[in-house]
Amino acid sequence: MSYQRALDIIHLRPTSGIGEQETLDHPGLMAAVTGRDPWENPHQAYIDTYKALDVDWIMGIPNPRLARDTFAKSSSVEVGRGGRMTEWGLSGSYWREEYLFHDVEDVLRYDPLANEPHVEMVSDQIGKRSAEHVQRQQAEVGDSLLISSIYYTTLFQWGIMVFGWPLFLTAAGAEPDRFQRVLEGFAEISRRNLADWAATKPPLVLIHDDIAMQHSMVFHPRWYRQRLFPLYEKLLEPLFADPDIRVCFVSDGDYTPVLPDLAALGFHGFLINPNMDLGAIAAQYGRDHFLVGNVDTAVLTFGNADDIRHEVERAVEQAKPCAGHFIKAMGDLPHNIPLDNIRTYFDTVARYR
């Protein structure tokens, strides 16, 4: 049972092989695995494909509403409210182009708890709805795999999503003391949401915050230590208060400079990106943390069969010091990976499972 294997890994209990965590959105593979057109019932196609591939842990099951020909004439489409969707398998990938804030003073005046002007995503009701959604999906798949949602806007991410990168970086960098009040408001929203999650006693919660860039942190590490991580302590309290809940951190980029700080905060696991040194991290943290990763999706997309086998073998070998390891393609598994390549990936991973 993959659900039980996932639980054993996140609790660092011995298992017969490595685990697997994936985010799959590849209609070609889904059709090949299930023998059906995934566009006819996308939600069920995800479930049946994950089960057939024996994936242990996923971050929710999409319920896409895109048409098959949505991107026939363009690689992206408008979806309203200042957002666009670009092609990404069955479900698409959303991003925002328009924001309600237009200068730094707008940002610094904003109070997340009052939420004026109204920002739809800023809500302390998201946690309850998300937790209930995950519970329904877990009941749907039973013990075939573990489903965790992902708390996407932990704290740093609020600034990116609500203000956009330019205003967020300007306000946080130029007026850090005044911006701290805004961060504190976002932290309280997240604390309330995570308290709702904790009340449902999930086995695993994934905490997301894009705190790093490809080759460095966005700000100097001392900014995080002074401004961000003390607020992490408060917002994560409801989760860490329950000894049965495991909490895993994920960020884009290379967050190695603050990995010691995150470990000290109490995270049980980390997603390790391909631009991070899995071997060194496994040696230092792998004996008392579970690690996830760190296969490079670019190798699966642009490499040949030998490249893919070597990439999987590298990740498995470097993760050997880990008491618990989930292999994962860290750029996910989207529609543009050649079908033969994605088959090679899963066939290679299966050798270690």
HUDA-V435798 format. One record per residue. N is the residue number from 0. RES is the residue in one letter. SS is DSSP state (hx for helix, st for strand, lp for the rest). OMEGA is omega in whole degrees, 0 to 359 (* if undefined). NEAR is the number of other ideal C-beta (glycine too) atoms within 8 Angstrom. Layout:
# HUDA-V435798
{{N & RES & SS & OMEGA & NEAR} {N & RES & SS & OMEGA & NEAR}}
This chain:
# HUDA-V435798
{{0 & M & lp & 183 & 6} {1 & S & hx & 178 & 13} {2 & Y & hx & 181 & 12} {3 & Q & hx & 178 & 8} {4 & R & hx & 178 & 11} {5 & A & hx & 179 & 15} {6 & L & hx & 180 & 11} {7 & D & hx & 182 & 11} {8 & I & hx & 183 & 15} {9 & I & hx & 175 & 14} {10 & H & lp & 176 & 8} {11 & L & lp & 175 & 8} {12 & R & lp & 182 & 8} {13 & P & lp & 175 & 3} {14 & T & lp & 183 & 10} {15 & S & lp & 179 & 2} {16 & G & lp & 179 & 6} {17 & I & lp & 174 & 11} {18 & G & st & 177 & 15} {19 & E & st & 175 & 14} {20 & Q & st & 181 & 12} {21 & E & lp & 168 & 12} {22 & T & lp & 190 & 7} {23 & L & st & 172 & 15} {24 & D & st & 188 & 13} {25 & H & lp & 184 & 12} {26 & P & hx & 180 & 11} {27 & G & hx & 179 & 9} {28 & L & hx & 180 & 13} {29 & M & hx & 178 & 14} {30 & A & hx & 181 & 11} {31 & A & hx & 183 & 9} {32 & V & hx & 186 & 10} {33 & T & hx & 184 & 11} {34 & G & lp & 181 & 5} {35 & R & lp & 175 & 9} {36 & D & lp & 184 & 5} {37 & P & hx & 180 & 14} {38 & W & hx & 182 & 7} {39 & E & hx & 177 & 6} {40 & N & lp & 187 & 7} {41 & P & hx & 183 & 12} {42 & H & hx & 180 & 10} {43 & Q & hx & 179 & 7} {44 & A & hx & 176 & 14} {45 & Y & hx & 183 & 14} {46 & I & hx & 184 & 11} {47 & D & hx & 180 & 11} {48 & T & hx & 179 & 14} {49 & Y & hx & 178 & 15} {50 & K & hx & 182 & 10} {51 & A & hx & 180 & 8} {52 & L & hx & 178 & 11} {53 & D & lp & 175 & 9} {54 & V & lp & 188 & 12} {55 & D & lp & 189 & 14} {56 & W & st & 175 & 15} {57 & I & st & 181 & 14} {58 & M & lp & 177 & 10} {59 & G & lp & 181 & 11} {60 & I & lp & 179 & 12} {61 & P & lp & 173 & 10} {62 & N & lp & 190 & 6} {63 & P & lp & 179 & 9} {64 & R & lp & 178 & 3} {65 & L & lp & 173 & 9} {66 & A & lp & 181 & 4} {67 & R & lp & 185 & 5} {68 & D & lp & 183 & 5} {69 & T & lp & 186 & 10} {70 & F & lp & 182 & 11} {71 & A & lp & 183 & 4} {72 & K & lp & 182 & 3} {73 & S & lp & 180 & 5} {74 & S & lp & 177 & 5} {75 & S & st & 181 & 8} {76 & V & st & 175 & 8} {77 & E & st & 179 & 5} {78 & V & st & 176 & 8} {79 & G & st & 178 & 5} {80 & R & lp & 176 & 6} {81 & G & lp & 182 & 7} {82 & G & st & 176 & 12} {83 & R & st & 178 & 11} {84 & M & st & 176 & 11} {85 & T & st & 185 & 10} {86 & E & lp & 178 & 10} {87 & W & lp & 179 & 9} {88 & G & lp & 181 & 11} {89 & L & lp & 192 & 14} {90 & S & lp & 182 & 10} {91 & G & lp & 180 & 13} {92 & S & st & 188 & 8} {93 & Y & st & 168 & 8} {94 & W & st & 184 & 7} {95 & R & st & 178 & 10} {96 & E & lp & 182 & 6} {97 & E & lp & 182 & 6} {98 & Y & lp & 181 & 10} {99 & L & lp & 185 & 4} {100 & F & lp & 189 & 11} {101 & H & lp & 174 & 5} {102 & D & lp & 186 & 7} {103 & V & hx & 180 & 10} {104 & E & hx & 174 & 6} {105 & D & hx & 180 & 10} {106 & V & hx & 185 & 14} {107 & L & hx & 177 & 11} {108 & R & hx & 187 & 6} {109 & Y & lp & 176 & 10} {110 & D & lp & 182 & 10} {111 & P & lp & 182 & 12} {112 & L & lp & 174 & 7} {113 & A & lp & 176 & 5} {114 & N & lp & 173 & 10} {115 & E & lp & 5 & 6} {116 & P & lp & 186 & 5} {117 & H & lp & 174 & 5} {118 & V & lp & 190 & 8} {119 & E & lp & 185 & 6} {120 & M & lp & 182 & 8} {121 & V & lp & 184 & 10} {122 & S & lp & 174 & 8} {123 & D & lp & 174 & 7} {124 & Q & lp & 182 & 6} {125 & I & hx & 182 & 9} {126 & G & hx & 181 & 14} {127 & K & hx & 180 & 9} {128 & R & hx & 181 & 8} {129 & S & hx & 180 & 12} {130 & A & hx & 179 & 14} {131 & E & hx & 178 & 9} {132 & H & hx & 179 & 10} {133 & V & hx & 179 & 13} {134 & Q & hx & 179 & 9} {135 & R & hx & 180 & 8} {136 & Q & hx & 179 & 11} {137 & Q & hx & 177 & 10} {138 & A & hx & 181 & 7} {139 & E & hx & 183 & 8} {140 & V & hx & 178 & 12} {141 & G & hx & 184 & 7} {142 & D & hx & 182 & 6} {143 & S & hx & 177 & 9} {144 & L & lp & 179 & 13} {145 & L & st & 176 & 13} {146 & I & st & 171 & 13} {147 & S & lp & 170 & 14} {148 & S & lp & 180 & 13} {149 & I & st & 177 & 9} {150 & Y & st & 196 & 15} {151 & Y & lp & 186 & 7} {152 & T & lp & 186 & 11} {153 & T & lp & 179 & 13} {154 & L & lp & 176 & 14} {155 & F & hx & 184 & 11} {156 & Q & hx & 176 & 12} {157 & W & hx & 181 & 15} {158 & G & hx & 180 & 13} {159 & I & hx & 188 & 11} {160 & M & hx & 184 & 10} {161 & V & hx & 186 & 12} {162 & F & hx & 190 & 11} {163 & G & lp & 185 & 9} {164 & W & hx & 187 & 6} {165 & P & hx & 181 & 6} {166 & L & hx & 178 & 15} {167 & F & hx & 182 & 13} {168 & L & hx & 180 & 9} {169 & T & hx & 182 & 9} {170 & A & hx & 183 & 16} {171 & A & hx & 181 & 14} {172 & G & hx & 185 & 7} {173 & A & hx & 182 & 7} {174 & E & lp & 187 & 9} {175 & P & hx & 181 & 10} {176 & D & hx & 179 & 5} {177 & R & hx & 180 & 9} {178 & F & hx & 181 & 12} {179 & Q & hx & 179 & 9} {180 & R & hx & 178 & 8} {181 & V & hx & 177 & 15} {182 & L & hx & 180 & 15} {183 & E & hx & 176 & 9} {184 & G & hx & 177 & 11} {185 & F & hx & 180 & 14} {186 & A & hx & 179 & 13} {187 & E & hx & 175 & 11} {188 & I & hx & 180 & 14} {189 & S & hx & 179 & 14} {190 & R & hx & 180 & 12} {191 & R & hx & 179 & 10} {192 & N & hx & 182 & 14} {193 & L & hx & 173 & 15} {194 & A & hx & 176 & 10} {195 & D & hx & 176 & 11} {196 & W & hx & 183 & 16} {197 & A & hx & 182 & 14} {198 & A & hx & 179 & 8} {199 & T & lp & 177 & 9} {200 & K & lp & 177 & 8} {201 & P & lp & 178 & 11} {202 & P & lp & 186 & 10} {203 & L & st & 174 & 13} {204 & V & st & 179 & 15} {205 & L & st & 183 & 12} {206 & I & st & 184 & 12} {207 & H & st & 174 & 13} {208 & D & lp & 183 & 10} {209 & D & lp & 187 & 10} {210 & I & lp & 187 & 12} {211 & A & st & 174 & 11} {212 & M & lp & 185 & 9} {213 & Q & lp & 186 & 6} {214 & H & lp & 180 & 6} {215 & S & lp & 173 & 9} {216 & M & st & 177 & 13} {217 & V & lp & 175 & 8} {218 & F & lp & 174 & 8} {219 & H & lp & 181 & 5} {220 & P & hx & 181 & 10} {221 & R & hx & 176 & 6} {222 & W & hx & 180 & 11} {223 & Y & hx & 182 & 13} {224 & R & hx & 180 & 10} {225 & Q & hx & 192 & 7} {226 & R & hx & 191 & 11} {227 & L & hx & 190 & 13} {228 & F & hx & 173 & 11} {229 & P & hx & 176 & 8} {230 & L & hx & 172 & 12} {231 & Y & hx & 180 & 12} {232 & E & hx & 183 & 9} {233 & K & hx & 185 & 9} {234 & L & hx & 180 & 13} {235 & L & hx & 183 & 13} {236 & E & hx & 182 & 9} {237 & P & hx & 179 & 12} {238 & L & hx & 183 & 12} {239 & F & hx & 178 & 9} {240 & A & lp & 179 & 6} {241 & D & lp & 185 & 9} {242 & P & lp & 181 & 3} {243 & D & lp & 181 & 5} {244 & I & lp & 174 & 13} {245 & R & st & 186 & 11} {246 & V & st & 184 & 14} {247 & C & st & 183 & 16} {248 & F & st & 175 & 13} {249 & V & st & 175 & 10} {250 & S & lp & 166 & 12} {251 & D & lp & 171 & 6} {252 & G & lp & 182 & 14} {253 & D & lp & 181 & 12} {254 & Y & lp & 180 & 12} {255 & T & hx & 182 & 8} {256 & P & hx & 180 & 8} {257 & V & hx & 177 & 13} {258 & L & hx & 176 & 11} {259 & P & hx & 179 & 6} {260 & D & hx & 180 & 11} {261 & L & hx & 177 & 12} {262 & A & hx & 179 & 10} {263 & A & hx & 178 & 6} {264 & L & hx & 176 & 10} {265 & G & lp & 178 & 8} {266 & F & lp & 181 & 12} {267 & H & lp & 183 & 9} {268 & G & st & 182 & 14} {269 & F & st & 167 & 14} {270 & L & st & 187 & 14} {271 & I & st & 183 & 11} {272 & N & lp & 182 & 12} {273 & P & lp & 179 & 11} {274 & N & lp & 174 & 7} {275 & M & lp & 184 & 12} {276 & D & lp & 182 & 6} {277 & L & hx & 182 & 13} {278 & G & hx & 180 & 9} {279 & A & hx & 181 & 7} {280 & I & hx & 178 & 15} {281 & A & hx & 180 & 15} {282 & A & hx & 184 & 7} {283 & Q & hx & 188 & 6} {284 & Y & hx & 191 & 11} {285 & G & lp & 182 & 14} {286 & R & lp & 179 & 7} {287 & D & lp & 172 & 6} {288 & H & lp & 169 & 14} {289 & F & st & 182 & 15} {290 & L & st & 183 & 18} {291 & V & st & 178 & 14} {292 & G & st & 352 & 15} {293 & N & lp & 179 & 14} {294 & V & st & 182 & 15} {295 & D & lp & 180 & 11} {296 & T & hx & 179 & 14} {297 & A & hx & 178 & 9} {298 & V & hx & 179 & 11} {299 & L & hx & 184 & 15} {300 & T & hx & 190 & 10} {301 & F & hx & 182 & 4} {302 & G & lp & 174 & 11} {303 & N & lp & 185 & 6} {304 & A & hx & 179 & 8} {305 & D & hx & 178 & 7} {306 & D & hx & 183 & 9} {307 & I & hx & 179 & 15} {308 & R & hx & 179 & 10} {309 & H & hx & 180 & 8} {310 & E & hx & 177 & 13} {311 & V & hx & 181 & 14} {312 & E & hx & 178 & 9} {313 & R & hx & 182 & 8} {314 & A & hx & 180 & 13} {315 & V & hx & 181 & 12} {316 & E & hx & 182 & 8} {317 & Q & hx & 182 & 10} {318 & A & lp & 185 & 15} {319 & K & lp & 177 & 7} {320 & P & lp & 185 & 7} {321 & C & lp & 170 & 12} {322 & A & lp & 177 & 8} {323 & G & st & 183 & 16} {324 & H & st & 168 & 14} {325 & F & st & 171 & 16} {326 & I & st & 181 & 15} {327 & K & lp & 168 & 12} {328 & A & st & 193 & 11} {329 & M & lp & 171 & 13} {330 & G & lp & 182 & 8} {331 & D & lp & 185 & 10} {332 & L & st & 184 & 14} {333 & P & st & 189 & 11} {334 & H & lp & 188 & 10} {335 & N & lp & 173 & 4} {336 & I & lp & 178 & 13} {337 & P & lp & 185 & 6} {338 & L & hx & 179 & 9} {339 & D & hx & 181 & 7} {340 & N & hx & 181 & 14} {341 & I & hx & 173 & 14} {342 & R & hx & 179 & 10} {343 & T & hx & 179 & 11} {344 & Y & hx & 183 & 15} {345 & F & hx & 177 & 9} {346 & D & hx & 180 & 8} {347 & T & hx & 178 & 11} {348 & V & hx & 182 & 11} {349 & A & hx & 179 & 8} {350 & R & lp & 182 & 6} {351 & Y & lp & 188 & 9} {352 & R & lp & * & 9}}
